[in-house]
């Protein structure tokens, strides 16, 4: 079974065929930087907290602020790319990301660092869907697109894991500020590469105004909901602010489709979601990302709190996970050719669930080698499932909706990850009935439930192209 359409023509707007590989390399470098910055702060958090006198709760937004703001704005970025040109949006997003990285590296207070992380997320929200939609149109042939997305996923997945290694090396050998400043020369390479390799945007039809009310609601809803979940996860939550923030987030989320239905130029045209394949792929992506981000976060806690490793040793400990990810993404195009995207997605989700199950039953005082099989299963499943689901999320895209399709997929990925960490870890480590409850097992157990729903839903609901 395959999610992908079997037709499509190359677009002149994304560059000449002879520059495809170089273009893919430049776009993959940008995706690597975006992925690295999701995890690169984790091992540096103790040093950041010491410099700014911040506790664990205050440091939460250094990690989640980037992904929540980025995820909340990704569909806005995708729509801007469709309306105003992918190349322009890509250059603007990369420049914003670079300037925000400079501000983060030079931050003089925790508040300035968090605001810089918000700005990094905004830059990513512009650049990522523009880059992904450019890639999708650059490779219209399904087999070629699958190979290109395999490279994209390998780079992104490796960036997520290598962020831990880079964080440890840079924090121990240099200073935590360099985890942000190192982005600057690489962003410069991306900016030059895009200007040289990606053809200028063609003339657009009469430009439609951006749906600002929809953009505001789409950004506010995840911010409020994640903040509410974090508040509820405290040992003694302040009920009124937690309930108020959560309710406000729910109301914003419910108001979004109402506003979109009445808007003359909606941010996300509602007919876009009539494609059942895309809907299922994005829902499954959110559940998969929730489990993956939770696993990375819990493994980081295990390394630092339970094993007591140094920053460099903690980073090196994640190398087997990175190797498994890279190997999985190398073989995934061949796997998907044989079994199809739907079965490949289920295969990857099941492998991830088995890995989470292994980690859930591993005692917190176990040796590092004891959790290695679980790590490898999670990484391998991630490498296969993410490529299959990305293929599905780009089902039958055209010049008119490639940007929004990429934005929706990236939004599901990032908000699913941020929401999973906030919900699963928050509940797992909150004061639960019975003092002997293992918080790791609770968090991994919730992740497994989400993965089970995704594994059952993909084959049941993806039959047929469009909903009624």
Secondary structure, DSSP 8 states (H G I E B T S, - for coil): ---S-S-----GGG--GGGHHHHHHHHHHHHHHHHHHHHTTTTTHHHHHHHHT--HHHHHHHHHHHHHHHHHHHHHHHHHHHHH-HHHHHHHHHHHHHHHHHHHHT-SSHHHHHHHHHHHHHHHHHHHHHHHHHHHHH--SHHHHHHHHHHHHHHHHHHHHHHHHHHHHHHHHS-TTHHHHTHHHHHHHHHHHHHHHS------SS-----HHHHHHHHHHHHHHHHHHHHHTSTT--HHHHHHHHHHHHHHHHHHHHHHHH-TT-SS-GGGGGBHHHHHHHHHHHHHHHHHHHHHHHHHHIIIIIS---HHHHHHHTHHHHHHHHHHHHHHHHHHHHHHHHHHHHHHHHHHHHHHHHHHHS-TT--GGGGHHHHHHHHHHHHHHHHHHHHHHTTT--TTTHHHHHHHHHHHHHHHHHHHIIIIIHHHTS--SSTT--HHHHHHHHHHHHHHHHHHHHHHH-SSSB--
